[in-house]
């Protein structure tokens, strides 16, 4: 693995050397069309089939030096992250993602190789799911900004909303928690330069966490599966488990009571334990408040049989001693330093 703390060398021509048309001629062949595409990129608009008659739409933005750093991330890394965080939003509605469009702002000196890597990253995440990358826009700017809009097909289902949780429901999660936050902590601590692939098994956990930050993995296909299983509420855990659980609690006017994280998230806590000792952080903090893992948090009616990889992590309660919108951990307010990521606060 290339040391993330060292600026990645990128030679070759820049986007200014090629110009917009020549750049797109190299980008388009790298992008998947997807199963819903009837007319792909190259005209003023793409054409899609929508058998359900309804389209789920979401959008997200990645801004250089706020959501990623080119000193740490290749174009492919950013392409994968941009795809995953958008695909997960569609999955959280109980839908199947079908298509994405991408707006890219970039400085003229950006190497073409970085842009092609971005296209490759989008393809690697989208193509296996039958999702097409069907167009977008390019513009010049002082820093890289990647804006992705994703479309999805409900395939006859009703959308799963945040507002559907009811007292007595069980709270479940699928995916990982805390890996991305731990990876970011490793990079911010300046320990990325220690991650050379030198065969040292002691560094495996550090490498895995950094990889979880650079290229998070989301159980996208399981969003529709959860809807079919009867999920009453669902969302993508992008800003931290506690913060996103609070969004379900507020929308549904209920209380979410999470079980002991060391037990229900034991695999995640154990995977981050060595990094926590090294950085002086309780890994439970990362599990409860770390964002950008893009797992799915959901509620199901009591008695729903949950098979792996779904895991029960809590219970939905009626408001009482705790007001609607509250999130508890083992019946008490969580003892963490925060609740998760807020785009406008530090």
Residue pairs with C-beta under 8 A, 6 or more apart in sequence:
1 195
1 196
1 197
1 207
1 210
1 211
2 8
3 192
3 193
3 194
3 195
3 196
4 71
4 72
4 73
4 187
4 192
4 195
4 210
4 214
5 71
5 72
5 187
5 190
5 191
5 192
5 193
6 71
6 192
6 193
7 70
7 71
8 70
8 71
8 74
10 111
10 113
10 114
11 111
11 113
12 111
12 112
12 113
13 111
13 112
14 108
14 109
14 110
14 111
14 112
15 23
15 106
15 108
15 109
15 110
15 111
15 112
15 115
16 108
16 109
17 112
18 26
18 112
20 138
23 112
23 115
23 138
24 41
24 138
26 112
26 116
27 115
27 116
27 119
28 40
28 41
28 42
30 116
30 119
30 120
30 123
31 40
31 41
31 119
31 122
31 123
31 132
31 133
31 134
32 123
32 126
32 127
32 131
32 132
32 133
33 40
33 132
33 134
34 98
34 99
34 126
34 130
34 131
34 132
34 133
34 134
35 98
35 130
35 132
36 48
36 49
36 50
36 98
36 99
36 130
36 132
36 151
36 153
37 46
37 47
37 48
37 99
37 132
37 134
38 47
38 48
38 49
39 46
39 47
40 46
40 132
40 134
40 135
41 133
41 134
41 135
41 136
45 135
46 99
46 101
46 132
46 134
46 135
48 98
48 99
48 134
48 151
50 153
51 153
51 155
52 153
52 154
52 155
52 156
54 154
55 151
55 152
55 153
56 90
56 93
56 95
56 151
56 152
56 153
56 154
56 159
57 149
57 150
57 151
57 152
58 86
58 89
58 90
58 93
58 149
58 150
58 152
59 86
59 147
59 148
59 149
59 150
60 82
60 85
60 86
60 89
60 147
60 148
61 67
61 145
61 146
61 147
61 148
62 68
62 78
62 81
62 82
62 85
62 145
62 146
62 147
62 148
63 143
63 145
64 70
64 143
64 144
64 145
65 143
67 81
68 77
68 78
68 81
70 114
70 144
72 187
72 192
72 214
73 81
73 214
74 114
74 117
74 121
75 113
75 114
75 115
75 116
75 117
75 118
75 119
75 120
75 121
76 117
76 118
76 120
76 121
76 124
77 121
77 214
77 215
78 117
78 118
78 121
78 144
78 146
79 117
79 118
79 119
79 120
79 121
79 122
79 123
79 124
79 125
79 146
80 121
80 122
80 124
80 125
80 214
80 215
80 216
81 121
81 214
81 215
81 216
81 292
82 102
82 118
82 121
82 122
82 146
82 148
83 100
83 121
83 122
83 125
83 126
83 131
83 148
84 125
84 215
84 216
84 217
84 218
84 220
84 294
85 148
85 216
85 218
85 236
85 238
85 292
85 294
86 97
86 100
86 148
86 149
86 150
87 97
87 100
87 125
87 126
87 129
87 131
87 150
87 218
87 220
88 218
88 220
88 223
88 236
88 238
88 294
88 296
89 150
89 236
89 238
90 96
90 97
90 150
90 151
90 152
90 220
90 223
91 97
91 218
91 219
91 220
91 221
91 222
91 223
91 224
91 236
91 296
92 160
92 223
92 234
92 235
92 236
92 296
93 152
93 154
93 159
93 160
93 161
93 223
93 234
94 154
94 157
94 158
94 159
94 160
94 223
94 224
94 226
94 227
94 231
94 234
95 152
95 153
95 154
95 155
95 157
95 159
95 223
95 224
95 227
96 129
96 152
96 153
96 154
96 155
96 224
97 126
97 129
97 131
97 150
97 151
97 152
97 220
98 130
98 131
98 132
98 151
98 152
98 153
99 131
99 132
99 133
99 134
99 150
99 151
100 122
100 126
100 131
100 132
100 133
100 134
100 148
100 149
100 150
100 151
101 133
101 134
101 135
101 136
101 148
101 149
102 122
102 133
102 135
102 136
102 146
102 147
102 148
102 149
103 136
103 137
103 138
103 139
103 145
103 146
103 147
103 148
103 149
104 115
104 118
104 136
104 137
104 138
104 139
104 144
104 145
104 146
104 147
105 138
105 139
105 140
105 141
105 143
105 144
105 145
105 146
105 147
106 115
106 138
106 139
106 140
106 141
106 144
106 145
107 140
107 141
107 142
107 143
107 144
108 140
110 144
118 146
119 133
122 133
123 133
125 131
126 132
126 133
129 220
129 221
131 150
155 224
157 224
157 227
157 228
158 227
160 223
160 226
160 227
160 231
160 232
160 233
160 234
160 298
161 233
161 251
162 233
162 234
162 235
162 247
162 248
162 251
162 252
163 233
163 251
163 252
164 231
164 232
164 233
164 252
164 299
165 232
165 233
165 248
165 249
165 252
165 254
165 256
165 299
165 316
166 232
166 252
166 254
166 299
166 301
166 316
167 254
167 316
167 317
167 318
168 301
168 302
168 315
168 316
169 232
169 233
169 299
169 300
169 301
169 302
169 315
169 316
170 299
170 300
170 301
170 302
170 304
170 306
170 312
170 314
170 315
170 316
171 245
171 256
171 257
171 258
171 297
171 298
171 299
171 312
171 313
171 314
171 315
171 316
172 226
172 297
172 298
172 299
172 300
172 306
172 310
172 311
172 312
172 313
173 237
173 241
173 265
173 295
173 296
173 297
173 298
173 310
173 311
173 313
174 219
174 222
174 226
174 295
174 296
174 298
174 309
174 310
174 311
175 217
175 218
175 219
175 237
175 293
175 294
175 295
175 296
175 309
176 212
176 217
176 268
176 293
176 295
177 237
177 241
177 265
177 268
177 286
177 287
177 288
177 290
177 293
177 295
178 265
178 268
178 269
178 272
178 283
178 286
178 287
178 288
178 290
178 293
179 208
179 209
179 212
179 213
179 216
179 268
179 271
179 272
179 286
179 290
179 293
180 209
180 212
180 213
180 216
180 290
180 291
180 292
180 293
181 213
181 240
181 286
181 289
181 290
181 291
181 292
181 293
182 209
182 212
182 213
182 272
182 275
182 276
182 281
182 283
182 286
182 290
183 209
183 210
183 211
183 212
183 213
183 214
184 213
184 292
185 275
185 279
185 281
185 286
186 192
186 206
186 209
186 210
186 213
186 275
186 279
187 210
187 213
189 279
191 206
191 278
192 210
194 203
194 206
195 203
195 206
195 207
195 210
197 207
202 274
205 271
205 272
205 274
205 275
206 275
206 278
208 271
209 271
209 272
209 275
212 293
213 292
216 292
216 293
216 294
217 294
218 236
218 293
218 294
218 295
218 296
219 295
219 296
219 309
222 296
222 309
222 310
223 234
223 296
226 234
226 296
226 298
226 300
226 310
227 234
229 300
229 304
229 306
229 310
230 300
230 301
230 304
231 298
231 299
231 300
232 298
232 299
232 300
232 301
233 248
233 251
233 252
233 298
233 299
234 296
234 297
234 298
234 299
235 244
235 247
235 248
235 296
235 297
235 298
236 244
236 294
236 295
236 296
237 244
237 291
237 293
237 294
237 295
237 296
237 297
238 244
238 291
238 292
238 294
238 341
239 291
239 340
239 341
239 342
240 288
240 289
240 290
240 291
240 338
240 339
240 340
240 341
241 258
241 287
241 288
241 289
241 290
241 297
241 340
242 288
242 289
242 327
242 334
242 336
242 339
242 340
243 289
243 291
243 339
243 340
243 341
243 342
244 297
244 340
245 256
245 258
245 297
245 314
245 327
246 256
246 325
246 326
246 327
246 339
248 254
248 256
248 297
248 299
249 255
249 256
249 324
249 325
249 326
249 327
250 324
250 325
252 299
252 316
253 319
253 324
253 325
254 316
254 317
254 318
254 319
254 324
255 316
255 317
255 318
255 319
255 320
255 322
255 323
255 324
255 325
255 326
255 327
255 328
256 314
256 315
256 316
256 317
256 326
256 327
256 328
257 314
257 315
257 316
257 317
257 327
257 328
257 329
257 330
257 331
258 264
258 313
258 314
258 327
258 328
258 329
258 330
258 334
259 312
259 313
259 314
259 315
259 330
260 329
260 330
261 269
261 284
261 287
261 288
261 329
262 269
262 284
264 311
264 312
264 313
264 314
265 284
265 287
265 313
268 283
268 287
269 283
269 284
269 287
272 283
272 286
272 287
273 283
275 281
275 283
276 282
276 283
276 286
284 336
285 336
285 337
288 329
288 334
288 336
289 336
289 337
289 338
289 339
289 340
290 340
291 340
291 341
292 341
299 316
300 306
306 312
317 328
319 326
322 328
326 333
327 334
327 339
328 334
329 335
